[in-house]
Amino acid sequence: KTGACLATLSFEAPVRDIRWPSEDTLLVVTGGEEASGRGGRVGRASVERVELKGPTLAPERAGVLPLGADRPGPFDAAGSAAALCDGSVLLLWMEGWTGPRRLPHRHPLTAVSVDPLGRYVAAGDVKGIVWVSWGILEDSSGTAAKPPARWHWHANPVRALVHCGPLLLSGGDEGVLCIRNNDDDNVQFVPRFPSPLRHLASGADGKSVCVSLEENSLALINDLHGWVKPKWIHALDVPIAFASPVGAPGKQPTGTAPAPAPAPAPVAALHVLANGGVAATGGGRRVQFLDEEGKVVPSKSVTLDRSNTVRCGNPMRRWCLRQISFSARASCLLTCEVRRSPALDRFDPDATTSTVLKWWRRDSDGQYTLDSIAHDAHKAEITVAIAHPSREHAFVTASLDGTFKCWDLLVAGSISKTHAADTDDGKENEEPVARASGARCWQCVALGSWRGRPILSGCFSGDGSALALGFHGFAVLWEHDTATELRALPAGEATDRVAQLHSAVAGGRFLLLGTVRAAAGAHQEVFCWDLARLTVIARVNLSAELAGERRCVVRVAPPSGSGSGSALRLLAFRAPGGELRVWRLDLGAAAGAEASFREEAVAMLPKGRQLLDAAFAPPSPDVEATRRVLCWTSDYELWSLDMLAPGIAGADAATPEKRKKKKDQGEMAPIVKDDERQELGPAGRMLGDARKASATGAAAYKDLRFFKYPVRTTAVQQAGITPRLVEQICPPHIPSHMLPPPSALWERLVAVLAKPSPSADLSGAAAAKAVEDGTAAAEKAAAGVEAGAAAGGAAQWLARRKAQDDGAAVYGENTAEAEIVEAAFFDCLVKEVRAAA
């Protein structure tokens, strides 16, 4: 309950899987790790037994089982049996067997589960077939083996198998949970999961099931009978570029796991909105929104996945999000989705990509609803999707086909279009297209190109009057309204790529910042132009400042106001990489003076972690603007870093040369120490370190920081005032003169919305025990339960609390404390009722 680490056990090889088949035994699969750059595996996977001894369950290694695999796959164990997949071979072992038993299959195995009763072993393969071997654990020699039973429902590989009581559960890329009773072959289905199923876990009670989905969310099911409605735990989506599907259809693994599909070009995963919110698109399947505390708001998510398209195999063969742009007030949203056609890929690889642009509008409830769709608006990959800084419905898209298009929300058919019709005299007659009756949609209002060159990046100027587009060796300025060229700014050599463009207004100047990358990819530099003078006023050599060879990503935080702290700041990192740097632009006092970038902060991630994306966090009351940086790490964690905190290296402490020297000498400490992360697990870091507190008594829990919910604490309270809950408190069909008394209404309100007190449950259990013993204390305990919050009960509670603080065990070790109801929760209920009325 405390989340403290009880014991740590180290192994020589990486841990692949772990099972707890009995109370005092753990089975750990180690070895068989991937070889970097060779596509094979190093070593052989083995299964090691770990025994838990004593009341503290101290782990002790007890030897290696005669079970190993060269191509290790799924593993499962129950009771005295263990099963390990080795490619297309299923290896079985039981206590007392001298060696494992091999069960070869035709196709590679992707899931396995051992029946807790020891009757059979179930295994799933890449073809979606579930094989059930009855009686296989009863005969070690295999002389009386029966052919396995075959059940084929899944059209894609079986990703997970688990037993829940007498039921066998399976899941895969179809997004359907299959519940099968092997005794009578009765099958039930739980459909319409939003993404493919990856893992399944069942509780000891045989009722609870936890489903892990590919989109990095958990579905909790408390009952498998009747109407199943899961409860959800949502998190940020896992980036699609890092998904490595196993057993992709149409490809047979030969000895090793299939190579992951080629990752698409990296795109931004964190988007800071103008109104202070944050949107995340790491998974490429939906747009998620975060609140002020960094928590996902599931009700605001915009789901882009289509249920009628393929969900397995190459991630780029699904509809995935590549570009996103919010309007100035975030009332409109533009998304660009891309998909590769698996059928056309074999004949014409250049024409396999399909693109669709979608415009969404936010309604009165804050939800984004689909408004307009444009299929294949460009002939090549779309590289630019930006919104006008002041016009709410104006957007611009650009592509590698060399064209850019301006879009606006207009009445359908309002743009003048003509078509030529041949007449008897040989002349052409222009006939205008009829307008629609008041319907509005996004339409292309302007089209342009620059020498037929592919467009790599783009942005608007600070006031929205000009549009900047990046090409090879140039950044070209355009007038947005007329799509006419204004000026071409040289950016490096003719072959250099202008990978990113940003604009800002600082010190009374209109600035344009471009990230230029050399053709070879080794040299990367940031140019800062003054748009009034059309000259470069400052530069930053990213190749010299950031170690590595990966591409550099730049984020810009424009000045938020006046004063010394309102200067323009530049955030740069390599994706992926382990270093963050922040520069501050110092402008000269004179209008034509030169400017320079001054390094302000440097942050190093702990060893073994890398950055996937980072962005300046929106300003908050307790942290100054541009100080906080949101980081999306390689282990799929969202970090919030204070770049001016005491552990971060700043420019005021040392010059860049001295800081580089310290870094080479290993003197720059990481943000989070590695030893602290090794000593404390995830639960320990969340709840705190109990080792610093006393080992006994109530003082041992003072240093633990348990979750502090803002106002509401239960699922019902999170739902708020809904018609279903109101009907349980006061049915709407009852006339006002027939309503129950206020005391009865209050009891119903507490029964529906309040959180039960653990002290009341323990007191009720004590009363029941006293009745069984036939003692006179039963009446006192029952009276104490009925009294509730009476003065005598409060005095008794205070006396018990004082005894606990003094270390006296008068009332036993398991006595719970009563919980105090928060007044803010009831105030919130009153506000919601008044707002609804």
N, C-alpha and C positions, 0 to 999 in steps of 0.2 A: 504493500500500500504506500510505502514511503518512496519507492523508486530508487532506493539505495542499492549500490552494487554489493552483492553478497560474496562473490568470489570471481576470480578471473583465471582462465586456463588458456595457455598459449600452445599453438601447434606449429610444426615446421612448415606446413603448406597451407595455402588459403582454404578456408572452410566453405564448402559448396552447399551443404545441406545439413539439417539437424532434425532428429526426431526424439520423442520422449515416450518410448513404448511402455514403460512401467515406472513405478514410483521411484525406484532407486537406480535406474539405468537410463543413460543417454547414449544415442548412437550418432556419431558425427562423421560426415563424409568430407574428406580432405583430399587435396591434390587435383591433378588433371587441369591445371590452369592453362589459359591460352598463351601461346607463344607469340610475342610481338613481332609483326612483320613477316612471319613465315606461314601463317594460316594453320599451323598444327597445334599440338598440345605438348606440354612438358610433363614428364612423369606419368604415373599411373594413379588413378583415384583409388582410395582405400576407405574402409569403414572401421572406425575405432570406437571401442566401448569406453564409456566414462561412468564410473560408479559414484553415487551420491551417498555419503556415509554420515552418520551422526545426526543429531537434532538440527544442526545448522546446514545439513546437506552439502558438506564440503566435497567438491569434485576431486576425483582421483582417476587417472588414466589406468585402464585395466586391460590393455592389449588390443591388438588388431584382429578383426574377424576375417575368416577365410573368404572374403568377398571383395572383389576389386574389378575395375573396368578401365580399359584403355580409352574408350569414348564415353565417358560418364554422362548419364542423363538423369531423369527423375529418380527419386528415391523415396521409399516409404517403409515403415515398420510398425508392427502392432503385436503386442504380446511377446512371444519368442520367435517371431518370423520377421524377416527383412527381405526386401526386394529392391534391386538396383538394375537400371536399364543401361545396357552397353550397346549403343547403336540400335540395331534391330534385334538384339538378343536380350531376353529377360533372365536375370540371375536371381535365384531364390536360395535362401539359407534359413535354417531353423536350429535352435539349440539342440545339440547332440549330433548334428550332421558333421561329417568330416570335411566336406567341401560343398560348394554351391551346385545347384542344379541349373542347367541351361535350357531355356525355352526359346528357340529361334523363331522369328517372325519374318514375314516377307518385306515389310516396310519398317522404317525407323519408328521407334516408340517415343511418344511425347508426354505420357502421363502414366502413373501406376498408383494403385491403392490396394492395401492388404485388408481383407475382411477382419474386423476385430474378433469375430468368433472363430476364425481359422478355417472357414469352409472353402474359400476360394481366393484367388488373386485376380484383380481386374487391371488391364493395361489398354491404353489408347494409342493409336498410331497417327501418322501424318495424313492418312486417307479418311480420317473421321470414324474409324471402326473401333469399337470397344470389345476386347476379347476377355472372356471370363473363363478361367481355368478352375473347374470344380475339383475338389479333392487333391489338388496338387501338393498341398502341404502335409498330407497324410502318408505319402509314399516317397521316400527319399531316392529310391532306386529308379523310379519311373517305369517299372514294369507294368503297373496297373493304371497308367495314365490314360485319361480320356481326352478326346479332341476338345479344344476349348469352344465354348459357346460364342457366337458372333452376333453382335448387335450394331447395326449401322444406321444412324440417324444424322449425324453431323456431316455436313458437306465439306468442312475444313478440318484441319488438325484438331485433335482433342487436346485442349490446353491444360485441363485440370480434372482430377478425379479425387473424390473423397467420400467416406462413409459417414452417414449421419443416422445412427441407430441401425435399423435393418435396411435402410435405403442407400442406394448408390447414386451420388450426384456427379454430373459431368457438365462441362462448359467449354466453349470455344469461341471462334470468331463470329459466330452467328448472333451473339448477344442474347442467347437463350439458355436458361438453367434447366437441365433435364433431371428429373427425379424419377428413378427407376427402382422398382421392387423386384429383385431377382428371383424371389420365391414364386411369384405369379406373373412376371413379365409385364406388370402394369406400369405405365409411364405417364407422368404428369410433366407439364411444362410451365415455366415462369418466363414469359417472353418480354420483349421491349426494353431490354437493358440498353442504355444509350451508347455503349461501346463494347468491344469484344471482352470476354471474360478471360482473366489470366490466372487467378489463383482462387482456391476454395479452402475454407477452414470451418470445421464444425465444433460445436460445444459438447461438453461431456453429458449434458442432459438429453442429447438426441433431438433437440428442437431448434437450437440457435445455429445459424449459418452466417458466415461472413464471406462476401464475394468481393474480390479485388478486380477492378476494371482497368482496362488499358489507359483510360483517361486520368488515372491516378486518383480515383475516388473509391470509397468503400460502401457497399450496400449491406445493411444488417437486416436479417430475416429472423423473426422470433418464432414463427410457426409455418410449417410447410404444408399444412392442410387448409383447405378452403381458399378464400381469397387472400393472396399473398401481396402485401404492400410493403416494400422495403423502406427502411429508414436510411438516410444518407449521411455520409461524412465526406465533404468535398474538400479538395485541396487543389493546388495549382497543377495544371496539366504537365505531364512529362513531355519534353521536346520531342517532336516527331523525328527530327533528324538523328536522334540517338537511339531510336527503336531498332532492334535487330530481330526480326521475326525468325522463328524456328520452323523449318519444314515448309517453306513457301511452296504453294501448289505449282506443279509443273517442273519442279527441280528436286532431284533425289540427292540427299546428302551422301557423300561417298567417304565414309570414314571419319569425317570431321563435320562440325556444325557448319551450315551454309553461311557464306560470307554475307554480311549485312548489305542491304541495298545502298547504292550510291546516295550519299546525303545531299539534299538540295542546298543551294546557296544559303548561308546563314542569314537569317532575318531577325529583326528586333523582336524581343519577347516582352519587354516592359515599355509601356507607353504612359507618360505623365500627361494628364488632361489639364486644360486651362482652368477648370473649376476646382483643382486641387485633388482630384481622384487619380487612381492608377488603374490601368487596364493591362491585362496579361494575355498573351497569345502564344505561350510556349508550346502548346500541343498541336497547334495548327488546325484544330477542329472546332474551336469555339472561342469567344471573347469573354474573359472573366474580369470581374471588377472587384477591387479590394477597398475595404473601408479604411478609416483613419488609423486603425490599429494593425493593419496589414492582414486582416482576415478576409477570406473569400466570401462574397455575398452571392449565394446560389440563385436567389430569385432574380438577380439582374443579369445573369449570364445570357449571352447570345449564342445559340447553338447553330452551327453551320453544317453539321454532318447530315448527309442524306441517307435515309434508311434503305434505299433501293440500289445502292452501289456496293461494290466489293469492299470487304473489310479486312482482308487478309493479304499476305504476301508483301510485295514491295510497298512501303508507305506512300511513295509518290504516285501509285496507281489509285489512290483514293483522292477525294476532293479535300485538299488541305489549304489552309489560309497562308497566303504569301505576302500580302500587303494590306495595310489597314490605315485609315485616316479618319480623324474626328473633326467635325466642324468647330468653329470658334467657340461656341457655347455648348458643344457636345450634344446638340439636339439632333444631329444627323451623323450617320456613320457610313463610310465607304469601305467595302471589303473586296478583295480580289482573291478568288479561289482558283486553284490549278489542279489538273489531273492528267496523268499519262494514260493513254488508251493501251491496254495490253494486247489488243488484236492488231492495231496498226503498228505497234512497236517492231514487229518482225519484218514489215515491208518497207516502211518509210519512217525511220527514227526521227527525222526532222519535223514531221507533221503529226506527231502523236500527242502533243500537248493541247489540251482544251482549257480555255480561260473563261471565267464568268465574273462580271462586275455586278455587285449588289449594293443598292443604296437602302439604308434603314433609317427610319424616323422614330424618335422617342415620343411615346404617347403620354397621356396625363398620369399614368401609373408608373412612369419611369422605365417602361419596357421598350426595347427596340423592336419594331415590327418592319417586315420587309415591304418596301415601297416600289422599287424599280429594279429590273434585271437587264443586263446587256451581255449577250453571248459573243465571245471572240471579238471583242472591241478592237484588239490589236492582233497583228499577224505573228508576233513573236512574244517572248517573255516580257511581262510588264514589270518595269524596274522602278517606276515612280507613281505614287498615289498620294497626293497632298491636297489639303483644304485651304481655302482662302482665309487669311487671318481676320477679315472683317465681314465678308459676305457669307451668310450662314449656309447657303445652298450651292456655292461655287466650289468645284473640284477640278483638278487637273491630273491626267494620267499620261504616262509616257512609256515607251517600250524600246526594245532592241531593234524593232523594225524601222527606227528612225523618225517616228511621228509622235507628236504629242497632241492631246485632245483636251479641250475645255468643256466642262459639263455644268449645266445649271438646271434648276427645277422650273419648268415652264409648262404652260397648258399644252396638252398633247396636240401636235399638228400646228403649233403656232409658228414654227420656223418655216419660212417660205421655201417651198420645194416646187419645182416645175419639171414637167416632162414633155418631150417633143412628140407631137403627133403629126404624121405626114398628111398633107392636104392635097386636093386635086391639082392646085397650082404649083406644087413642089415646095411650098414654104412650110415652115414649122410654126405650129400654133402652141403657145405656152398656156398650160392649163394649171392653175393652182390646186394644190391638194386640199381637200376639205378638212376643216379643223374638227377636233373632237369636242364634245359638249362638256366643257369645263373640267375634264379630267387632267391631272397634272402628273408629270413624270420627269425624270432626269433625261436631258437630251444633250447631244453634242452641239455646241454653239460655235466652236472654232477649231481649226485643224492646222497644224504647222509642222515643219521639219527644217533641218539645217544640214544641207549638203548631203542628205541621205545617210548621215552617220548615226550609229546607234546611240541612244540616250541612256546614260548610266545613272544619273542622279538628278535631283531637282529640289527647289524650294521657292517660296515666295519671299519678297522683300518684307521689311518690317511693317510697311503701311499697305502692302498688297498691290501696289501700283505696277510692280515689275515682277517678272518671273525669271528665275535663273535655272538653267539646265546644264548638266555636266556631260562632256563628251571626252573623247581622247585628245588630251592636250589643250582643251579650251573649256571655259565656263562662259556661256552665252546668255546675255540678258535680253528679255523680250518684254514688250508691253502686253499686259494680260488682256486688255479689252479688245485690241485689234489683232493680236498675235503677230506683231511686226518686230523684227530684230532691231535691237538698240545698240549693242556693242558685244564684241567677242573678246574675252579676257584670256591671254595666254596663261596656261597652267602647266609648267614643266615642259618636258619634251613632247613631240607630236604623238608618241606612242604611249605616254603616261595616261593613266585612267583617273578621272575625277570621280572617286568612289562615293563621296558624300558631300552635300552642300547644306549649310546652315546660314541663316540670316539673323541679325539682331540690331538693336539700336542702343548704343552706349556712348556716353559722353557727347551727346548731340550729333553723333555720326551714324550714318547707315552703313553697316558692315556686312560683308559676305565672307564666310569662312568655308573653305573647301579642303577636303582630304584627298591628296594626290598620291597615287601609288604607281611606282615605276612598272614597266612592262615585265621585268624579271621578278618583281615582287619584293626585292630586298630593301629598296629605299621607299619610305613613306614620309610625307611631310604635310603640314597644315599651312595653307596660305590664308592670310587675312587681307581682304581688299577694302578700301574706302570707296564706296560707290559714288561719292561726290567727285573725287579726284581720279577714280578708276585706276588706282595704283595699289601695289602691295605695301602695306605698312608694317606687317609683322609676320614672322614665320616660327614654326616649331618643327624640329627634326624628330619625328617620332621613332625612327629607326635607331637613333642614338640614345634616346631616353628609355625606350621600352625594349627589354631583351626578348629575343625570339625572332621567328620568321613568319609567324601567322599574321593575318591581316589585322590592322589597327582599326578600332571602332572609336568614334568621337561623339561625345554628347556635349551640348552647349546649354548653359543656364544663363539666360539674358538677365540684365540688371532688373531688380525688383523695385527699385526706388532710388532716392537720392542718398548721398552719404558715402562714407568710405567703404562700407560693406556691400555696396550695390554694384560693384564692378562685374564685368562679364567674366565668367569662369568656364574653363574648358576641361572636360573629363575625358581621358583616353585610357584604353586598355587593349590588350590583344585577346581575340576570341578564337579558341580558348587560351587563357593565360592566367597567371597568378599575381599580377601586379596592377595596381591602380595609381594613376597620377592626375593631379588637378593643377591647372595653370590659371593664373589670373592675368587679364589683359590690362596693362598699365598704359593709358593714353596720355599723350602730352597735353600740356595746358593750352598751347596754341592750336588753332584750327587745322593747320597744315603740319603739325609736328608728327614725328614718327612715334610708333608705339612698340611695345615689347611684351612678350609673355614671361611672367615670373612664376616659377614653380612654387606652389603653395602647400601641397600635401602629397605624401606617398603612402600607400598601404600595400602590405604584402599578405596574401592569403596563406593559411597554414599549408604545410607540406601535404601533397596528395590531393589538393582541391584546386579547381580552376574556375574561371569566370566564363559563363555563357553569355551573359548580358548584364549591363549596369546602366543606371540612369539616375539623374538628380531627383531626389524625392521632393514631393510638393512641400511647401513650407508649413510648419506647424507652430503652435503657440510657444512650445517649450524649446524648440530648436530653431536656430537662425536659418534663414533660407540659404540654399546651396551648401549647407554643411552636411546634410544627411544624404547618403547615397544608397540606393537600393541595388542589391547584387543578387543575381540568379546564378547559383553555383552548379558545379558539375555533379554534385550529389543531390541535386534537385531541392535545395533549400533556398529560401528567400531571406537574405540578410539585410539589415538596416545598419549602416556604418556611419558613425560621426567622424568625418574626416579631420576635424580639428580637436579630437579628443586627445588626452595625454599619451597614449601609446602609439599615435600616428606621427610619423616623421613630418615636420613642417619646414617650410622655407625659412621661417624666422629662427629656427634652431641651428641651421647649418646651410652652407651653400650646396648646390647640386654636386660639385666635385667632391666635397667631403662626404656627402651622403652616399655617393656612388662608391667611395672608398670603404665606408662602413659596410655597405651592402656586400662588397667583394670579400670583406673580412668576416662576414657573418655576424655583425653586431646589431643589425636591424631586427628587432623582435617582431614576430608575427602578431596579428591582431588577437588571435586566440592561441594560446599555448598548446602544443601537441600533447604534453603530458597531462594537462587538465582534461582534454577530450578522451584520453585513453583511460584515465582513472574513473571518470563518470560516464555512464551510458546516457542515451537520449532522455530516459525518464529522470535520471539523476540531474541532468542539466536543466530540465524543466522544473523540477520540484525543489532543487537546491541540494546542498551537501549536508547530509545529516551527521557526517563524521565529525564536523566541527562542534556539534552540540554534545550534551551529556548522553551517556549510553543508557541511562535508566531514568525513569520518571517522566513527568510531563515536559521537562525542559528539553528532552530530546527532539521535540517536534516544533520548537520555537523558530528554528532556522529554516524550516521548510516553507516554501512559498507555494502553497496550493493555488489551484485556479481560482481566480476572483472574477466571477461573472459580473457584468455591469449592473444588470437589474434582474433579469429573468434566469431561472436556473433549471427548469425542466422543459421537456419537449412541448408539453401543453402550454406552458407559459410563453415559450418562444412563438407558438402559433398565434397568440393574442386573442382578441375577441372575435371569434368566428361563429357563424350561425349554429354549427353543430354543438359547440360548447355552451352557447347561450341557451339553447334548448334544454340542455341538461340542468341548467340552473333555474331558469324560469321559462317554461314553454310559451311561445308567442300566442297560441290559440286560447289561452285561459283569460277570461275577462278580468278587468282590474279589480272588481269587487270580490272576486273569488281567489285572489292571490293568497298564498300562505303567509303567515306572519313574518316579520323581518328576521326573527331568530332562525326560522327554517330556511329562508333564503340565504342567510349568512352561512349556515351549515352546508348548504349545497355549494355555495361559492368556494368554501374552504375545501370541500371534498373533491371538487373538480380542478381547481387551480393551485391550491396550496401544495407545498412539498411536505410529505410525512416526516415526522421527527424520529430519528433513530432512538432517542431516549424513550419515546412512547412505545416503540416496538419492544425494547428490552424490558420496560416496566410491565407490559402485557405478558411477556414470556415469564417473568418472575412471578406474576400473579397466577398464571396457569400452573407453574411448578408448585406453588404453595397450595393450590387446591388439590393437586394430586397427593401431596404429602399429608393433607388433612390438617394443616396447621391453621391457627387463627390469623396468621399474617396475610391470608388471602384477602380478607375483607379490607385490610389497610391498603394493600397494593391495588386492589380494584378501585377503592375510593380515590387513591392518588391518581389513577389513570383518568377517572371521570372528572376529577377536579380540574385537570388541565393546568390552566394558568392562575389558579387560586393563590391566595397569599401564602397559605401553608406550603403548597407545592413550590412556590418561588423560594421560600425560606429553606426548604429541604434541598433545593437545587444549589443555593448559595453555600449551604453547609457542606454538601458533597464536593463542590468545586474547591472550597478551602481545604478539605481533607486531601483532595488530589494534589493540590499545589504543595501541601506539606509532605507528600510522599507516602501517606497512609493508604493502604489497600483495604479500606473498610468495605467498599462496595464492589470489589472485584476488579479484574483487569479489563474486562470487556464492557465496562459501563460507558455509555456514550453521553455526550453533552447535548442539551437541547439547543435547537437553532433559533436564531432571532429573525423574525420576519422583517424584510426591508420595507420601509415606508415608501421609498421611491417607486417600488413595484406597483403598489396600490395607487399612487399618484399617476403613474403611467396608464393604468387601467381606466381611471376616471377621465383622463384626457382623451383616450381612444373612444370611450363611449360618447363623450360630448362631441367629438369630431364626427362620429358616425351619425349622431342624431341631427 
